[in-house]
Amino acid sequence: MSRFDALTLRHLRALRAVTEHGSLTAAATYLGLSPPAVHAQLRALEDLIGAPLVLRAEHGAFIPTQEGRAVLEAQTQIAVALDSCERRVAALQAGHAGSVVLGVVTTGIYFAAQLVALLGRAFPDIDVTLRVEGREAMVAALSSHEVDLAIMGRPPRRPAVEAAPIGPHPHVLIAPPDHPLAQADPVMPADLLAQTFLARETGSGTRILMTRYLDRIGEGTPWRMIEMGSNETIKQAVIAGLGIALISQHTVAQELRSGQLVMLKSIGLPILRSWFLIRPQDAAISAAVQRIHDHVLALNGSFLPAPPC
């Protein structure tokens, strides 16, 4: 009864050496073993296979039997697979291959695709997967190590992270071009607080920034807000005249250039923040993740939307 599960690479190397070099002595010299050791490996392999694997030809050299040729074919495939594995492991260790999950908060969707395309051209053998989430979901993904790196506007307090700024992140007040405050310079706080503000859901970084700004300039004066589920919805609602919004300038760069929206001029605007590249402190960093991390930092925010003239 054959026992293929007990085969070892040493058994297979002994068979290969004997059939290629023709004798136990020559095989032993090639392998750096004694002839009895090679003979023992060969006999053990035949016992495991349950069939003779070599026979002596008329000239005295060992040649493989049909069973021996079948085992040698398998040994060749194993050698090729191991060689491929060795090269793959070396590439992974050097950061020339691997996979990276890059998380980007929803506000960054307007530059995320371009960034991933840049990374794909720079590192064609590294699989960069883009994951877009709201702020709270992204913080949870960092905590559970579902993302290797994340780009967001404000580093979380938990989990503990390493955060590096990668470029400016200005926030502006937007309105339709025919809005009564569109030409004011500056818009006075009382006039601003009389408006209806369109905002993202609770927990959104942009909403937190808007709330702090309005509370600061209004010194506690109440203001009206309508909550909306996405930046696209907010932009369309502002264009339609339903209200004004404090929003990342990067999400409205195209609409500002086309004249569909305008930036209001008021005290303390634009609010200048930074985008941060973040990774969990307790995560094991692969070479591929490190290369992507360093390359994003080296881009110096060149992938961010240019401000409108």
C-alpha positions in Angstrom: 0.0 0.0 0.0 1.5 3.3 -1.1 1.9 6.2 1.4 2.4 9.3 -0.7 1.7 11.6 2.3 5.0 10.5 3.9 7.1 11.5 0.9 9.8 14.1 1.5 11.8 16.4 -0.7 14.9 14.5 0.3 13.4 11.3 -1.1 12.6 13.0 -4.4 16.0 14.6 -4.7 17.7 11.2 -4.2 15.6 9.7 -7.1 16.4 12.6 -9.3 20.1 12.5 -8.6 20.4 8.7 -9.2 18.5 8.8 -12.5 20.4 11.9 -13.8 23.9 10.9 -12.7 23.4 7.1 -13.3 25.0 5.7 -10.1 24.8 5.9 -6.4 28.4 7.2 -6.1 27.8 10.0 -8.6 24.5 10.9 -7.0 26.1 10.9 -3.6 28.8 13.3 -4.7 26.2 15.6 -6.3 24.1 15.6 -3.1 27.0 15.8 -0.7 26.0 12.5 1.0 27.5 9.0 1.2 26.4 6.3 -1.2 24.7 4.3 1.5 22.7 7.4 2.6 21.5 7.9 -1.0 20.6 4.2 -1.3 18.6 4.4 2.0 16.6 7.4 0.7 15.9 5.6 -2.6 14.8 2.3 -0.9 12.6 4.3 1.5 10.9 6.1 -1.4 10.3 2.8 -3.2 8.7 1.4 0.0 6.5 4.4 0.3 5.4 4.2 -3.4 5.1 0.4 -3.3 6.9 -0.1 -6.5 10.5 -0.2 -7.9 11.4 3.2 -9.2 14.8 2.4 -10.9 16.4 -0.5 -12.6 19.9 -1.1 -13.9 20.4 -0.8 -17.6 22.8 -3.1 -19.6 25.6 -0.5 -19.2 25.1 -0.5 -15.4 23.5 2.9 -15.0 20.3 3.4 -13.1 17.2 4.3 -15.3 13.7 5.1 -14.1 10.9 2.6 -14.3 7.4 3.8 -15.5 6.5 4.4 -11.9 9.8 6.2 -11.5 9.1 8.5 -14.4 5.7 9.3 -13.0 7.3 10.3 -9.7 10.0 12.3 -11.5 7.3 14.3 -13.4 5.7 15.1 -10.1 9.1 16.2 -8.7 9.6 18.5 -11.6 6.2 20.1 -11.0 7.0 20.5 -7.3 10.3 22.1 -8.1 8.7 24.6 -10.4 6.0 25.4 -7.8 8.6 25.9 -5.1 10.7 28.1 -7.3 7.7 30.2 -8.1 6.8 30.3 -4.4 10.4 31.4 -3.5 10.2 34.3 -6.0 6.8 35.3 -4.7 7.9 35.3 -1.1 11.0 37.3 -2.0 8.8 39.9 -3.8 6.4 40.1 -0.8 9.3 40.6 1.6 10.7 43.3 -0.6 7.4 45.0 -1.1 7.3 44.4 -4.8 4.1 42.4 -4.5 1.2 42.0 -2.1 -2.2 43.5 -1.4 -3.2 46.7 0.4 -6.6 47.9 1.5 -6.8 51.6 1.3 -9.7 53.2 3.1 -10.9 56.7 2.2 -13.8 58.6 3.9 -16.7 59.5 1.6 -15.5 63.1 1.3 -12.4 61.9 -0.4 -14.1 59.9 -3.1 -13.5 62.8 -5.5 -9.8 62.1 -5.5 -9.6 58.5 -4.3 -9.9 56.8 -7.7 -7.2 59.0 -9.2 -4.9 58.1 -6.3 -5.5 54.4 -6.7 -4.8 54.7 -10.4 -1.5 56.5 -9.6 -0.5 53.7 -7.2 -1.5 51.1 -9.7 0.9 52.6 -12.3 3.7 53.0 -9.7 3.3 49.5 -8.3 1.6 47.2 -10.9 2.3 44.0 -8.8 0.7 45.4 -5.6 -3.1 45.0 -5.5 -4.5 48.2 -4.0 -8.2 47.8 -3.0 -10.2 51.0 -2.4 -12.7 51.0 0.4 -14.9 54.1 0.9 -16.8 54.5 4.2 -18.2 57.3 6.4 -16.0 58.5 9.2 -17.5 56.2 11.9 -17.4 53.1 9.7 -13.8 53.9 8.8 -12.7 54.3 12.4 -14.3 50.9 13.0 -12.5 49.4 10.0 -9.2 50.7 11.4 -10.0 49.2 14.8 -10.7 45.8 13.3 -7.7 46.0 10.9 -10.1 45.7 7.9 -8.1 48.5 6.2 -4.3 48.8 6.1 -4.2 52.5 5.5 -6.9 55.2 5.7 -7.2 58.8 4.4 -9.4 61.0 6.5 -9.6 64.6 7.6 -9.3 64.2 11.4 -7.3 61.3 13.1 -9.4 59.4 15.5 -8.6 59.2 19.2 -9.3 55.5 19.2 -7.8 53.2 18.0 -4.3 54.5 18.5 -3.0 55.5 15.1 0.0 57.0 13.3 -1.1 60.0 11.3 0.8 62.0 8.7 -0.5 65.0 6.9 -0.6 64.5 3.1 -2.1 67.8 1.8 -4.5 70.7 2.5 -8.2 70.1 3.1 -10.0 73.5 2.9 -13.7 73.7 3.9 -15.9 76.4 2.3 -19.4 77.7 2.5 -21.3 77.1 -0.8 -24.4 78.7 -2.2 -26.0 79.0 -5.6 -24.7 82.0 -7.6 -28.0 83.9 -7.3 -28.1 83.6 -3.5 -28.7 87.0 -1.7 -25.4 86.5 0.2 -23.3 85.6 -2.9 -21.9 89.1 -3.4 -21.5 90.1 0.2 -17.9 90.6 1.3 -17.8 89.6 4.0 -21.1 87.9 5.0 -22.0 89.1 8.5 -22.5 86.4 11.2 -26.1 87.4 11.8 -27.0 87.1 8.1 -25.3 83.8 7.9 -27.0 82.3 10.9 -30.4 83.3 9.4 -29.8 80.7 6.6 -30.8 77.1 6.4 -27.8 74.8 6.6 -27.6 71.4 4.8 -25.4 68.9 6.6 -24.3 65.3 6.7 -25.3 62.8 9.3 -24.2 62.9 13.0 -20.6 61.8 13.4 -19.5 63.2 10.0 -16.3 65.1 10.2 -17.7 67.9 8.0 -20.8 68.2 10.2 -18.6 68.4 13.4 -16.6 71.2 11.7 -19.7 73.1 10.6 -21.2 72.9 14.1 -18.1 74.2 15.8 -17.8 77.0 13.3 -21.4 78.2 13.6 -21.4 78.0 17.3 -18.2 80.0 17.4 -19.3 82.9 15.2 -22.9 82.8 16.6 -21.9 82.6 20.2 -24.7 80.2 20.9 -27.3 81.7 18.5 -29.6 78.9 17.3 -29.5 78.0 13.6 -31.6 75.8 11.3 -30.2 72.6 9.8 -31.5 69.9 7.4 -29.7 66.6 7.5 -28.8 64.8 4.2 -27.2 61.5 3.5 -24.4 62.3 1.0 -22.3 65.1 -0.4 -23.8 64.7 -3.8 -27.3 65.2 -2.3 -26.1 68.3 -0.5 -24.5 69.8 -3.6 -27.7 69.3 -5.7 -29.8 70.7 -2.8 -27.7 73.8 -2.6 -27.8 74.3 -6.4 -31.6 74.0 -6.2 -31.7 76.7 -3.5 -32.8 74.6 -0.5 -30.0 76.1 1.7 -26.3 76.6 2.0 -23.6 74.2 3.3 -20.2 74.0 4.8 -18.4 71.4 2.8 -15.0 70.2 1.7 -13.8 72.3 -1.2 -12.5 69.1 -2.8 -16.1 67.8 -3.2 -17.3 70.9 -5.1 -14.2 71.8 -7.2 -16.0 71.1 -10.5 -19.2 72.9 -9.5 -17.2 76.0 -8.4 -15.3 76.0 -11.7 -18.5 75.7 -13.8 -20.2 78.4 -11.8 -23.0 76.2 -10.5 -21.9 77.1 -7.0 -20.0 80.0 -5.4 -18.1 80.3 -2.2 -19.4 82.7 0.4 -17.0 85.1 2.0 -17.3 85.2 5.7 -15.2 85.5 8.9 -12.8 82.6 9.3 -13.4 81.1 5.9 -12.1 79.0 4.3 -11.4 76.7 7.3 -8.1 75.1 6.6 -7.6 71.6 7.7 -5.4 68.7 6.4 -5.9 65.3 5.0 -4.1 62.6 6.9 -2.7 59.2 6.0 -3.4 56.9 8.9 -2.4 53.4 10.0 -3.1 51.6 13.2 -0.2 51.6 15.7 -0.7 47.9 16.6 -1.0 46.6 13.1 1.8 44.4 11.5 3.0 46.5 8.5 3.9 44.4 5.4 6.5 45.6 3.0 3.8 46.4 0.4 1.8 48.5 2.9 5.0 50.4 3.8 5.8 51.1 0.2 2.3 52.4 -0.5 2.4 54.5 2.7 5.7 56.1 1.8 4.7 56.7 -1.9 1.4 58.5 -0.9 3.4 60.7 1.4 5.9 61.4 -1.3 3.1 62.6 -3.7 2.7 65.6 -1.4 -1.0 65.9 -2.1 -0.5 66.2 -5.9 -3.5 64.0 -6.4 -5.9 66.4 -4.6 -8.2 68.5 -6.6 -6.8 71.9 -7.5 -8.6 74.9 -6.1 -10.8 76.9 -8.5 -9.3 80.1 -9.8 
